[in-house]
Amino acid sequence: MLIELLTDKYPGMRFWLTQRLTALVMAAYLVLVILLLVIVQPARFEAWHALVSPVWFRLATILFFASLCMHAWLGVRDVLRDYVFNQGLRGYLQIIVDVLLVIYFVWLCFILWNL
Amino acid sequence: MKKNQQKNRPKNLNLFTIRLPINAVVSILHRASGVALFLVLPLLLLAFQASVKSPESYVEVANIFGAWWVKLLLIGLSWAFFHHFFAGIRHLLQDVHWMTSLQKARFSSRVVLWLVGVSVVIFGISIW
């Protein structure tokens, strides 16, 4: 049933499911990070740096941010389709959003790489 | 003929006389908060980058976040986050057919607004 919904017969379903799955990934990560911040309370640079430096934290952050980019892409795409009626303008705006999200993702990878 | 009939239907798009039901309020705020979070992404990345770069840049970020007007902005941002978070969880629960009747949906909308309010207050108190 679920597998059939993900075939080409229902093209929107993959977007729908992606939006939900990325939401769950982000929610899990954010609850974890908020708990960590409340427990550790890193008040100085050294503590803060030590908190975000472990490999597992960096990997989790990359997974989180990849989810965020996909989620934001789908959300902004829906918003543009609802409010920007001029096809050409909407296309340009969508390209700007796409480029921005790619830049943000590369940027985050760069930050985490240089920790 | 049918098209004409549709065109003659009365419309009311006056934003000052439309009163949104609570479910619609939660829904449009979910969208608005999502757009706000997207727009603020580069600033968050900048702040994160500076905070982990060096002890000096960390202190700079801490000083900026210490200004009262930045704290106000952060509280506004926390509202966008908490609303998107809780309203999103409500949508996910509705996706699995939980609390989908009109009455229950109204109730869960109120729960979302309360959770958001309480979370923002706790966040505001803890950063002030």
gemmi code that builds the backbone of each chain (N, CA, C; Angstrom):
import gemmi

chains = {
    "A": [
        ("MET", (0.847, -1.206, 0.000), (0.000, 0.000, 0.000), (0.879, 1.251, 0.000)),
        ("LEU", (1.728, 1.347, 1.035), (2.594, 2.525, 1.131), (3.580, 2.552, -0.036)),
        ("ILE", (4.112, 1.364, -0.379), (5.082, 1.290, -1.471), (4.429, 1.757, -2.770)),
        ("GLU", (3.171, 1.349, -2.990), (2.500, 1.732, -4.228), (2.333, 3.244, -4.296)),
        ("LEU", (2.069, 3.844, -3.143), (1.881, 5.293, -3.113), (3.151, 6.040, -3.512)),
        ("LEU", (4.292, 5.361, -3.394), (5.553, 6.047, -3.688), (6.016, 5.851, -5.127)),
        ("THR", (5.222, 5.138, -5.939), (5.601, 4.949, -7.339), (5.229, 6.179, -8.150)),
        ("ASP", (5.568, 6.145, -9.449), (5.318, 7.303, -10.309), (3.826, 7.589, -10.507)),
        ("LYS", (2.994, 6.627, -10.094), (1.559, 6.830, -10.260), (1.070, 8.005, -9.410)),
        ("TYR", (1.718, 8.220, -8.281), (1.309, 9.304, -7.386), (2.518, 10.226, -7.135)),
        ("PRO", (2.826, 11.092, -8.092), (4.079, 11.860, -8.016), (4.187, 12.757, -6.781)),
        ("GLY", (3.050, 13.243, -6.265), (3.129, 14.157, -5.134), (3.427, 13.468, -3.812)),
        ("MET", (3.205, 12.157, -3.777), (3.333, 11.444, -2.507), (4.740, 11.471, -1.939)),
        ("ARG", (5.732, 11.429, -2.841), (7.110, 11.424, -2.343), (7.439, 12.745, -1.665)),
        ("PHE", (6.944, 13.847, -2.269), (7.146, 15.153, -1.634), (6.450, 15.189, -0.279)),
        ("TRP", (5.213, 14.712, -0.280), (4.411, 14.703, 0.951), (5.158, 13.945, 2.048)),
        ("LEU", (5.636, 12.739, 1.689), (6.303, 11.902, 2.682), (7.639, 12.520, 3.107)),
        ("THR", (8.373, 13.081, 2.151), (9.658, 13.723, 2.469), (9.463, 14.839, 3.484)),
        ("GLN", (8.406, 15.650, 3.260), (8.146, 16.757, 4.184), (7.920, 16.230, 5.607)),
        ("ARG", (7.194, 15.109, 5.724), (6.914, 14.543, 7.050), (8.139, 13.894, 7.685)),
        ("LEU", (8.874, 13.119, 6.887), (10.042, 12.429, 7.442), (11.113, 13.422, 7.885)),
        ("THR", (11.344, 14.465, 7.051), (12.330, 15.471, 7.437), (11.868, 16.200, 8.701)),
        ("ALA", (10.550, 16.390, 8.826), (10.021, 17.041, 10.041), (10.350, 16.197, 11.268)),
        ("LEU", (10.193, 14.869, 11.147), (10.475, 13.991, 12.287), (11.959, 14.019, 12.640)),
        ("VAL", (12.828, 14.001, 11.616), (14.273, 14.056, 11.869), (14.625, 15.343, 12.605)),
        ("MET", (14.104, 16.463, 12.118), (14.410, 17.757, 12.742), (13.879, 17.817, 14.173)),
        ("ALA", (12.654, 17.301, 14.364), (12.067, 17.343, 15.709), (12.923, 16.539, 16.682)),
        ("ALA", (13.367, 15.333, 16.261), (14.184, 14.493, 17.138), (15.491, 15.205, 17.476)),
        ("TYR", (16.156, 15.763, 16.450), (17.428, 16.454, 16.663), (17.250, 17.650, 17.605)),
        ("LEU", (16.212, 18.442, 17.359), (16.039, 19.666, 18.139), (15.705, 19.373, 19.597)),
        ("VAL", (14.883, 18.347, 19.834), (14.586, 17.969, 21.216), (15.880, 17.545, 21.911)),
        ("LEU", (16.696, 16.758, 21.191), (17.980, 16.318, 21.750), (18.879, 17.511, 22.070)),
        ("VAL", (18.994, 18.445, 21.124), (19.885, 19.594, 21.316), (19.382, 20.490, 22.451)),
        ("ILE", (18.059, 20.710, 22.504), (17.524, 21.551, 23.575), (17.806, 20.904, 24.932)),
        ("LEU", (17.597, 19.574, 25.027), (17.902, 18.868, 26.279), (19.379, 19.005, 26.632)),
        ("LEU", (20.247, 18.800, 25.630), (21.690, 18.936, 25.855), (22.033, 20.316, 26.388)),
        ("LEU", (21.469, 21.351, 25.750), (21.768, 22.726, 26.163), (21.293, 22.988, 27.584)),
        ("VAL", (20.115, 22.457, 27.921), (19.582, 22.675, 29.262), (20.441, 21.954, 30.303)),
        ("ILE", (20.903, 20.728, 29.962), (21.691, 19.948, 30.920), (23.113, 20.493, 31.045)),
        ("VAL", (23.780, 20.691, 29.880), (25.193, 21.081, 29.907), (25.367, 22.557, 30.235)),
        ("GLN", (24.442, 23.403, 29.734), (24.531, 24.856, 29.898), (25.931, 25.400, 29.603)),
        ("PRO", (26.363, 25.291, 28.326), (27.710, 25.762, 27.979), (27.785, 27.291, 28.018)),
        ("ALA", (28.408, 27.819, 29.055), (28.413, 29.267, 29.248), (29.675, 29.931, 28.696)),
        ("ARG", (30.682, 29.117, 28.316), (31.917, 29.688, 27.796), (32.261, 29.045, 26.458)),
        ("PHE", (33.204, 29.675, 25.748), (33.570, 29.176, 24.423), (34.025, 27.727, 24.464)),
        ("GLU", (34.893, 27.394, 25.452), (35.459, 26.041, 25.504), (34.351, 24.989, 25.639)),
        ("ALA", (33.401, 25.253, 26.547), (32.308, 24.305, 26.763), (31.430, 24.173, 25.517)),
        ("TRP", (31.152, 25.318, 24.889), (30.319, 25.337, 23.687), (31.009, 24.591, 22.549)),
        ("HIS", (32.303, 24.853, 22.392), (33.067, 24.205, 21.334), (33.128, 22.692, 21.569)),
        ("ALA", (33.311, 22.304, 22.837), (33.386, 20.877, 23.170), (32.044, 20.186, 22.920)),
        ("LEU", (30.967, 20.950, 23.104), (29.635, 20.363, 22.911), (29.365, 20.030, 21.441)),
        ("VAL", (29.784, 20.923, 20.534), (29.434, 20.732, 19.120), (30.510, 19.985, 18.333)),
        ("SER", (31.662, 19.713, 18.960), (32.783, 19.126, 18.221), (32.736, 17.619, 17.960)),
        ("PRO", (32.146, 16.813, 18.844), (32.203, 15.362, 18.595), (31.674, 14.995, 17.204)),
        ("VAL", (32.276, 13.935, 16.635), (31.890, 13.530, 15.274), (30.397, 13.217, 15.199)),
        ("TRP", (29.886, 12.516, 16.214), (28.457, 12.154, 16.158), (27.580, 13.396, 16.125)),
        ("PHE", (28.002, 14.461, 16.865), (27.189, 15.672, 16.866), (27.234, 16.351, 15.497)),
        ("ARG", (28.430, 16.350, 14.891), (28.536, 16.969, 13.563), (27.709, 16.207, 12.539)),
        ("LEU", (27.769, 14.873, 12.596), (26.995, 14.074, 11.647), (25.494, 14.296, 11.851)),
        ("ALA", (25.078, 14.310, 13.131), (23.663, 14.547, 13.419), (23.243, 15.919, 12.908)),
        ("THR", (24.150, 16.911, 13.062), (23.830, 18.264, 12.617), (23.710, 18.332, 11.102)),
        ("ILE", (24.582, 17.592, 10.408), (24.491, 17.579, 8.942), (23.193, 16.911, 8.495)),
        ("LEU", (22.837, 15.802, 9.162), (21.568, 15.129, 8.845), (20.400, 16.082, 9.093)),
        ("PHE", (20.462, 16.783, 10.233), (19.422, 17.751, 10.573), (19.321, 18.833, 9.503)),
        ("PHE", (20.471, 19.377, 9.105), (20.434, 20.513, 8.188), (20.024, 20.095, 6.779)),
        ("ALA", (20.415, 18.868, 6.391), (19.959, 18.354, 5.096), (18.434, 18.231, 5.116)),
        ("SER", (17.898, 17.724, 6.232), (16.438, 17.625, 6.374), (15.804, 19.003, 6.311)),
        ("LEU", (16.438, 19.959, 7.008), (15.906, 21.325, 7.026), (15.848, 21.899, 5.613)),
        ("CYS", (16.904, 21.689, 4.834), (16.944, 22.242, 3.474), (15.841, 21.636, 2.608)),
        ("MET", (15.667, 20.318, 2.691), (14.603, 19.679, 1.904), (13.236, 20.177, 2.354)),
        ("HIS", (13.055, 20.255, 3.675), (11.786, 20.696, 4.254), (11.473, 22.135, 3.831)),
        ("ALA", (12.489, 22.991, 3.909), (12.308, 24.398, 3.533), (12.037, 24.508, 2.032)),
        ("TRP", (12.729, 23.682, 1.242), (12.511, 23.716, -0.205), (11.051, 23.407, -0.522)),
        ("LEU", (10.517, 22.351, 0.091), (9.119, 21.966, -0.157), (8.159, 23.043, 0.339)),
        ("GLY", (8.437, 23.584, 1.530), (7.542, 24.578, 2.106), (7.506, 25.859, 1.293)),
        ("VAL", (8.693, 26.361, 0.925), (8.756, 27.611, 0.160), (8.145, 27.399, -1.222)),
        ("ARG", (8.344, 26.210, -1.780), (7.765, 25.878, -3.078), (6.237, 25.963, -3.008)),
        ("ASP", (5.657, 25.423, -1.952), (4.202, 25.508, -1.783), (3.749, 26.961, -1.654)),
        ("VAL", (4.504, 27.736, -0.878), (4.141, 29.138, -0.673), (4.199, 29.901, -2.000)),
        ("LEU", (5.282, 29.681, -2.769), (5.412, 30.374, -4.049), (4.266, 29.983, -4.990)),
        ("ARG", (3.914, 28.703, -5.002), (2.831, 28.250, -5.880), (1.493, 28.845, -5.473)),
        ("ASP", (1.325, 29.122, -4.198), (0.060, 29.676, -3.734), (-0.069, 31.174, -3.985)),
        ("TYR", (1.054, 31.890, -3.904), (0.931, 33.354, -3.918), (1.544, 34.040, -5.128)),
        ("VAL", (2.469, 33.391, -5.835), (3.097, 34.046, -6.992), (2.481, 33.468, -8.251)),
        ("PHE", (1.588, 34.237, -8.900), (0.834, 33.702, -10.020), (1.579, 33.829, -11.330)),
        ("ASN", (2.518, 34.787, -11.406), (3.294, 34.960, -12.627), (4.327, 33.833, -12.726)),
        ("GLN", (4.139, 32.977, -13.747), (4.975, 31.775, -13.859), (6.465, 32.101, -13.940)),
        ("GLY", (6.788, 33.149, -14.750), (8.193, 33.493, -14.937), (8.829, 33.939, -13.631)),
        ("LEU", (8.129, 34.861, -12.954), (8.636, 35.381, -11.686), (8.790, 34.251, -10.670)),
        ("ARG", (7.794, 33.379, -10.631), (7.841, 32.264, -9.680), (9.058, 31.378, -9.963)),
        ("GLY", (9.320, 31.142, -11.263), (10.481, 30.326, -11.639), (11.770, 30.942, -11.133)),
        ("TYR", (11.913, 32.273, -11.343), (13.131, 32.951, -10.875), (13.263, 32.860, -9.362)),
        ("LEU", (12.157, 33.143, -8.661), (12.208, 33.081, -7.195), (12.585, 31.682, -6.720)),
        ("GLN", (12.039, 30.672, -7.397), (12.336, 29.300, -7.003), (13.825, 29.001, -7.192)),
        ("ILE", (14.390, 29.509, -8.299), (15.820, 29.277, -8.536), (16.655, 29.946, -7.444)),
        ("ILE", (16.260, 31.186, -7.075), (16.980, 31.889, -6.010), (16.948, 31.072, -4.722)),
        ("VAL", (15.758, 30.550, -4.388), (15.610, 29.757, -3.168), (16.476, 28.499, -3.253)),
        ("ASP", (16.447, 27.832, -4.423), (17.255, 26.617, -4.606), (18.729, 26.916, -4.363)),
        ("VAL", (19.221, 27.979, -5.009), (20.641, 28.333, -4.894), (20.982, 28.661, -3.447)),
        ("LEU", (20.095, 29.454, -2.791), (20.346, 29.821, -1.393), (20.471, 28.579, -0.520)),
        ("LEU", (19.560, 27.628, -0.701), (19.578, 26.433, 0.150), (20.855, 25.625, -0.073)),
        ("VAL", (21.292, 25.539, -1.327), (22.539, 24.810, -1.602), (23.711, 25.527, -0.920)),
        ("ILE", (23.726, 26.879, -1.058), (24.797, 27.653, -0.407), (24.785, 27.428, 1.101)),
        ("TYR", (23.585, 27.495, 1.711), (23.488, 27.298, 3.157), (24.037, 25.938, 3.554)),
        ("PHE", (23.710, 24.908, 2.771), (24.142, 23.563, 3.134), (25.661, 23.435, 3.044)),
        ("VAL", (26.228, 23.942, 1.948), (27.686, 23.900, 1.786), (28.349, 24.695, 2.908)),
        ("TRP", (27.758, 25.848, 3.223), (28.259, 26.717, 4.285), (28.304, 25.967, 5.617)),
        ("LEU", (27.208, 25.279, 5.952), (27.186, 24.555, 7.221), (28.254, 23.455, 7.233)),
        ("CYS", (28.382, 22.728, 6.113), (29.415, 21.677, 6.038), (30.794, 22.284, 6.266)),
        ("PHE", (31.010, 23.466, 5.672), (32.279, 24.180, 5.835), (32.522, 24.519, 7.304)),
        ("ILE", (31.499, 25.032, 7.982), (31.640, 25.389, 9.401), (32.002, 24.156, 10.225)),
        ("LEU", (31.268, 23.067, 9.997), (31.493, 21.859, 10.799), (32.859, 21.242, 10.495)),
        ("TRP", (33.287, 21.342, 9.225), (34.572, 20.788, 8.826), (35.716, 21.495, 9.536)),
        ("ASN", (35.555, 22.821, 9.729), (36.631, 23.636, 10.299), (36.568, 23.755, 11.819)),
        ("LEU", (35.745, 22.947, 12.453), (35.647, 23.034, 13.915), (36.975, 22.703, 14.585)),
    ],
    "B": [
        ("MET", (-22.779, 29.387, -19.431), (-23.856, 29.635, -18.462), (-23.388, 29.319, -17.051)),
        ("LYS", (-22.821, 28.123, -16.924), (-22.356, 27.712, -15.596), (-21.241, 28.654, -15.087)),
        ("LYS", (-20.369, 29.016, -16.039), (-19.266, 29.924, -15.686), (-19.808, 31.245, -15.155)),
        ("ASN", (-20.871, 31.770, -15.860), (-21.463, 33.034, -15.455), (-22.010, 32.980, -14.044)),
        ("GLN", (-22.681, 31.875, -13.762), (-23.242, 31.717, -12.418), (-22.135, 31.772, -11.372)),
        ("GLN", (-21.043, 31.088, -11.693), (-19.943, 31.072, -10.730), (-19.366, 32.469, -10.527)),
        ("LYS", (-19.340, 33.232, -11.622), (-18.773, 34.573, -11.509), (-19.648, 35.495, -10.675)),
        ("ASN", (-20.973, 35.234, -10.696), (-21.883, 36.132, -9.997), (-22.031, 35.813, -8.518)),
        ("ARG", (-21.336, 34.800, -8.070), (-21.449, 34.481, -6.654), (-20.860, 35.610, -5.806)),
        ("PRO", (-21.491, 35.899, -4.676), (-20.951, 36.986, -3.848), (-19.583, 36.609, -3.278)),
        ("LYS", (-18.702, 37.587, -3.217), (-17.358, 37.358, -2.657), (-17.152, 38.290, -1.488)),
        ("ASN", (-16.427, 37.841, -0.516), (-15.987, 38.746, 0.535), (-14.512, 38.484, 0.794)),
        ("LEU", (-13.704, 39.353, 0.244), (-12.258, 39.207, 0.478), (-11.726, 40.379, 1.281)),
        ("ASN", (-12.616, 41.090, 1.962), (-12.184, 42.205, 2.794), (-11.532, 41.662, 4.063)),
        ("LEU", (-10.212, 41.892, 4.141), (-9.453, 41.295, 5.242), (-9.911, 41.799, 6.616)),
        ("PHE", (-10.601, 42.972, 6.620), (-10.999, 43.508, 7.919), (-12.313, 42.915, 8.409)),
        ("THR", (-13.045, 42.234, 7.521), (-14.304, 41.638, 7.963), (-14.230, 40.115, 8.024)),
        ("ILE", (-13.139, 39.546, 7.482), (-12.984, 38.085, 7.580), (-12.441, 37.755, 8.962)),
        ("ARG", (-13.143, 36.903, 9.668), (-12.623, 36.477, 10.960), (-12.256, 35.006, 10.864)),
        ("LEU", (-10.946, 34.710, 10.980), (-10.494, 33.335, 10.803), (-10.849, 32.485, 12.016)),
        ("PRO", (-11.352, 31.269, 11.773), (-11.529, 30.337, 12.888), (-10.174, 29.909, 13.444)),
        ("ILE", (-10.161, 29.394, 14.661), (-8.890, 29.132, 15.350), (-8.000, 28.154, 14.579)),
        ("ASN", (-8.614, 27.173, 13.907), (-7.792, 26.225, 13.139), (-7.073, 26.924, 11.990)),
        ("ALA", (-7.773, 27.884, 11.368), (-7.170, 28.624, 10.268), (-6.055, 29.526, 10.778)),
        ("VAL", (-6.240, 30.079, 11.979), (-5.212, 30.939, 12.575), (-3.933, 30.135, 12.806)),
        ("VAL", (-4.094, 28.946, 13.411), (-2.925, 28.092, 13.670), (-2.255, 27.699, 12.360)),
        ("SER", (-3.081, 27.430, 11.352), (-2.547, 26.999, 10.058), (-1.757, 28.109, 9.363)),
        ("ILE", (-2.325, 29.326, 9.296), (-1.628, 30.404, 8.576), (-0.387, 30.833, 9.349)),
        ("LEU", (-0.454, 30.746, 10.696), (0.739, 31.083, 11.476), (1.826, 30.020, 11.288)),
        ("HIS", (1.418, 28.782, 11.060), (2.393, 27.727, 10.768), (3.150, 28.064, 9.494)),
        ("ARG", (2.406, 28.543, 8.500), (3.029, 28.918, 7.234), (3.918, 30.149, 7.410)),
        ("ALA", (3.379, 31.169, 8.075), (4.135, 32.413, 8.256), (5.414, 32.159, 9.061)),
        ("SER", (5.298, 31.335, 10.117), (6.489, 31.071, 10.935), (7.513, 30.266, 10.142)),
        ("GLY", (7.040, 29.387, 9.261), (7.962, 28.627, 8.420), (8.745, 29.542, 7.506)),
        ("VAL", (8.049, 30.505, 6.877), (8.734, 31.458, 5.992), (9.732, 32.283, 6.797)),
        ("ALA", (9.328, 32.724, 7.994), (10.221, 33.526, 8.834), (11.486, 32.738, 9.172)),
        ("LEU", (11.316, 31.460, 9.524), (12.481, 30.641, 9.871), (13.398, 30.474, 8.667)),
        ("PHE", (12.817, 30.330, 7.484), (13.630, 30.216, 6.279), (14.435, 31.497, 6.052)),
        ("LEU", (13.757, 32.649, 6.211), (14.421, 33.928, 5.935), (15.566, 34.210, 6.906)),
        ("VAL", (15.457, 33.701, 8.139), (16.438, 34.037, 9.163), (17.629, 33.058, 9.154)),
        ("LEU", (17.546, 32.014, 8.313), (18.602, 30.999, 8.255), (20.027, 31.545, 8.121)),
        ("PRO", (20.273, 32.487, 7.162), (21.655, 32.961, 7.025), (22.184, 33.628, 8.288)),
        ("LEU", (21.307, 34.343, 9.019), (21.752, 34.983, 10.258), (22.132, 33.936, 11.297)),
        ("LEU", (21.359, 32.863, 11.368), (21.667, 31.803, 12.323), (22.988, 31.137, 11.979)),
        ("LEU", (23.206, 30.922, 10.671), (24.473, 30.313, 10.247), (25.650, 31.221, 10.593)),
        ("LEU", (25.475, 32.528, 10.324), (26.527, 33.496, 10.665), (26.852, 33.444, 12.151)),
        ("ALA", (25.812, 33.464, 12.981), (26.010, 33.455, 14.428), (26.687, 32.160, 14.857)),
        ("PHE", (26.238, 31.042, 14.303), (26.839, 29.753, 14.667), (28.307, 29.714, 14.261)),
        ("GLN", (28.585, 30.185, 13.038), (29.967, 30.181, 12.549), (30.880, 30.995, 13.462)),
        ("ALA", (30.418, 32.206, 13.810), (31.244, 33.066, 14.662), (31.397, 32.469, 16.061)),
        ("SER", (30.343, 31.805, 16.549), (30.386, 31.303, 17.927), (31.373, 30.147, 18.091)),
        ("VAL", (31.666, 29.427, 17.005), (32.591, 28.293, 17.139), (33.973, 28.589, 16.560)),
        ("LYS", (34.138, 29.786, 15.959), (35.387, 30.076, 15.265), (36.550, 30.290, 16.237)),
        ("SER", (36.358, 31.178, 17.209), (37.429, 31.484, 18.159), (36.816, 32.037, 19.433)),
        ("PRO", (37.560, 32.002, 20.542), (37.027, 32.578, 21.785), (36.632, 34.046, 21.615)),
        ("GLU", (37.410, 34.804, 20.792), (37.113, 36.235, 20.608), (35.774, 36.418, 19.894)),
        ("SER", (35.589, 35.671, 18.776), (34.336, 35.834, 18.028), (33.154, 35.302, 18.836)),
        ("TYR", (33.432, 34.312, 19.700), (32.369, 33.812, 20.588), (31.882, 34.939, 21.500)),
        ("VAL", (32.838, 35.673, 22.066), (32.476, 36.774, 22.965), (31.694, 37.845, 22.207)),
        ("GLU", (32.108, 38.101, 20.938), (31.373, 39.085, 20.127), (29.916, 38.673, 19.958)),
        ("VAL", (29.721, 37.389, 19.596), (28.347, 36.902, 19.422), (27.574, 37.001, 20.735)),
        ("ALA", (28.249, 36.616, 21.840), (27.584, 36.674, 23.141), (27.188, 38.115, 23.468)),
        ("ASN", (28.055, 39.064, 23.121), (27.736, 40.467, 23.385), (26.540, 40.936, 22.564)),
        ("ILE", (26.527, 40.535, 21.271), (25.394, 40.924, 20.418), (24.107, 40.329, 20.978)),
        ("PHE", (24.141, 39.047, 21.348), (22.948, 38.400, 21.889), (22.576, 38.965, 23.259)),
        ("GLY", (23.495, 39.703, 23.881), (23.199, 40.270, 25.188), (22.421, 41.569, 25.110)),
        ("ALA", (22.398, 42.215, 23.925), (21.673, 43.478, 23.784), (20.176, 43.229, 23.921)),
        ("TRP", (19.488, 44.179, 24.575), (18.063, 43.942, 24.861), (17.235, 43.799, 23.596)),
        ("TRP", (17.565, 44.593, 22.569), (16.730, 44.517, 21.361), (16.983, 43.225, 20.585)),
        ("VAL", (18.218, 42.691, 20.699), (18.480, 41.390, 20.066), (17.719, 40.293, 20.821)),
        ("LYS", (17.666, 40.444, 22.142), (16.902, 39.471, 22.931), (15.435, 39.481, 22.532)),
        ("LEU", (14.904, 40.700, 22.286), (13.506, 40.779, 21.840), (13.328, 40.050, 20.505)),
        ("LEU", (14.291, 40.274, 19.586), (14.220, 39.596, 18.293), (14.299, 38.075, 18.476)),
        ("LEU", (15.182, 37.653, 19.398), (15.324, 36.222, 19.663), (14.027, 35.627, 20.209)),
        ("ILE", (13.343, 36.404, 21.059), (12.071, 35.911, 21.592), (11.057, 35.781, 20.450)),
        ("GLY", (11.061, 36.773, 19.546), (10.187, 36.675, 18.365), (10.522, 35.451, 17.533)),
        ("LEU", (11.817, 35.223, 17.358), (12.267, 34.058, 16.588), (11.875, 32.764, 17.297)),
        ("SER", (11.984, 32.772, 18.628), (11.600, 31.567, 19.376), (10.107, 31.301, 19.195)),
        ("TRP", (9.320, 32.390, 19.076), (7.893, 32.185, 18.809), (7.719, 31.449, 17.472)),
        ("ALA", (8.427, 31.935, 16.429), (8.304, 31.294, 15.110), (8.675, 29.824, 15.201)),
        ("PHE", (9.775, 29.549, 15.923), (10.204, 28.157, 16.042), (9.170, 27.328, 16.785)),
        ("PHE", (8.753, 27.789, 17.982), (7.831, 26.981, 18.782), (6.499, 26.790, 18.069)),
        ("HIS", (6.025, 27.854, 17.402), (4.755, 27.680, 16.701), (4.890, 26.662, 15.578)),
        ("HIS", (5.967, 26.790, 14.793), (6.149, 25.853, 13.686), (6.302, 24.426, 14.214)),
        ("PHE", (6.985, 24.302, 15.342), (7.240, 22.990, 15.946), (5.930, 22.348, 16.433)),
        ("PHE", (5.205, 23.064, 17.284), (4.010, 22.456, 17.871), (2.873, 22.306, 16.850)),
        ("ALA", (2.681, 23.325, 16.011), (1.639, 23.202, 14.994), (2.005, 22.097, 14.002)),
        ("GLY", (3.308, 21.924, 13.743), (3.753, 20.856, 12.854), (3.455, 19.486, 13.444)),
        ("ILE", (3.708, 19.339, 14.742), (3.403, 18.055, 15.392), (1.897, 17.794, 15.332)),
        ("ARG", (1.108, 18.862, 15.491), (-0.347, 18.700, 15.385), (-0.726, 18.201, 13.989)),
        ("HIS", (-0.087, 18.786, 12.962), (-0.379, 18.324, 11.596), (0.026, 16.865, 11.400)),
        ("LEU", (1.166, 16.485, 11.972), (1.618, 15.092, 11.849), (0.614, 14.147, 12.513)),
        ("LEU", (0.117, 14.543, 13.693), (-0.862, 13.702, 14.380), (-2.144, 13.594, 13.559)),
        ("GLN", (-2.520, 14.699, 12.908), (-3.718, 14.640, 12.060), (-3.481, 13.750, 10.846)),
        ("ASP", (-2.205, 13.706, 10.380), (-1.882, 12.822, 9.250), (-2.143, 11.363, 9.595)),
        ("VAL", (-1.956, 11.011, 10.874), (-2.247, 9.630, 11.275), (-3.644, 9.537, 11.902)),
        ("HIS", (-4.506, 10.494, 11.511), (-5.928, 10.480, 11.854), (-6.195, 10.557, 13.349)),
        ("TRP", (-5.444, 11.400, 14.013), (-5.681, 11.617, 15.439), (-6.306, 12.985, 15.623)),
        ("MET", (-7.375, 13.100, 16.343), (-8.063, 14.363, 16.628), (-8.438, 15.106, 15.342)),
        ("THR", (-9.155, 14.456, 14.447), (-9.476, 15.112, 13.178), (-10.897, 15.674, 13.131)),
        ("SER", (-11.763, 15.336, 14.104), (-13.101, 15.939, 14.066), (-12.968, 17.430, 14.366)),
        ("LEU", (-13.973, 18.207, 13.917), (-13.876, 19.666, 14.047), (-13.666, 20.083, 15.501)),
        ("GLN", (-14.435, 19.474, 16.379), (-14.345, 19.848, 17.786), (-12.960, 19.540, 18.360)),
        ("LYS", (-12.444, 18.336, 18.053), (-11.130, 17.963, 18.565), (-10.028, 18.794, 17.925)),
        ("ALA", (-10.199, 19.128, 16.637), (-9.195, 19.955, 15.961), (-9.140, 21.339, 16.607)),
        ("ARG", (-10.309, 21.864, 16.966), (-10.321, 23.162, 17.657), (-9.619, 23.054, 19.007)),
        ("PHE", (-9.877, 21.949, 19.683), (-9.234, 21.749, 20.986), (-7.717, 21.674, 20.821)),
        ("SER", (-7.247, 20.883, 19.838), (-5.797, 20.751, 19.671), (-5.171, 22.075, 19.233)),
        ("SER", (-5.919, 22.889, 18.509), (-5.408, 24.226, 18.152), (-5.159, 25.058, 19.408)),
        ("ARG", (-6.119, 24.978, 20.328), (-5.945, 25.737, 21.570), (-4.758, 25.211, 22.357)),
        ("VAL", (-4.604, 23.876, 22.371), (-3.455, 23.285, 23.064), (-2.155, 23.799, 22.452)),
        ("VAL", (-2.096, 23.835, 21.107), (-0.884, 24.319, 20.430), (-0.583, 25.754, 20.845)),
        ("LEU", (-1.617, 26.627, 20.796), (-1.379, 28.032, 21.126), (-0.895, 28.190, 22.567)),
        ("TRP", (-1.452, 27.385, 23.474), (-1.003, 27.453, 24.872), (0.434, 26.969, 25.020)),
        ("LEU", (0.746, 25.838, 24.385), (2.115, 25.316, 24.468), (3.117, 26.331, 23.925)),
        ("VAL", (2.760, 26.962, 22.797), (3.645, 27.966, 22.208), (3.838, 29.122, 23.179)),
        ("GLY", (2.733, 29.616, 23.733), (2.806, 30.737, 24.661), (3.689, 30.427, 25.861)),
        ("VAL", (3.456, 29.273, 26.472), (4.227, 28.890, 27.656), (5.706, 28.731, 27.289)),
        ("SER", (5.986, 28.088, 26.135), (7.379, 27.875, 25.718), (8.101, 29.193, 25.493)),
        ("VAL", (7.413, 30.140, 24.827), (8.045, 31.432, 24.547), (8.335, 32.165, 25.858)),
        ("VAL", (7.395, 32.093, 26.808), (7.610, 32.762, 28.100), (8.811, 32.138, 28.821)),
        ("ILE", (8.869, 30.795, 28.841), (10.002, 30.133, 29.499), (11.312, 30.521, 28.817)),
        ("PHE", (11.308, 30.526, 27.469), (12.513, 30.907, 26.738), (12.910, 32.342, 27.068)),
        ("GLY", (11.917, 33.240, 27.048), (12.196, 34.643, 27.318), (12.797, 34.853, 28.701)),
        ("ILE", (12.202, 34.188, 29.706), (12.710, 34.325, 31.068), (14.130, 33.781, 31.163)),
        ("SER", (14.382, 32.648, 30.497), (15.689, 32.006, 30.654), (16.809, 32.761, 29.937)),
        ("ILE", (16.496, 33.565, 28.905), (17.593, 34.308, 28.256), (17.745, 35.715, 28.827)),
        ("TRP", (16.752, 36.187, 29.610), (16.841, 37.594, 30.030), (17.866, 37.823, 31.135)),
    ],
}
model = gemmi.Model(1)
for chain_id, residues in chains.items():
    chain = gemmi.Chain(chain_id)
    for i, (resn, *xyz) in enumerate(residues, 1):
        res = gemmi.Residue()
        res.name, res.seqid = resn, gemmi.SeqId(i, " ")
        for name, pos in zip(("N", "CA", "C"), xyz):
            atom = gemmi.Atom()
            atom.name, atom.element = name, gemmi.Element(name[0])
            atom.pos, atom.b_iso = gemmi.Position(*pos), 0.0
            res.add_atom(atom)
        chain.add_residue(res)
    model.add_chain(chain)
structure = gemmi.Structure()
structure.add_model(model)
structure.setup_entities()
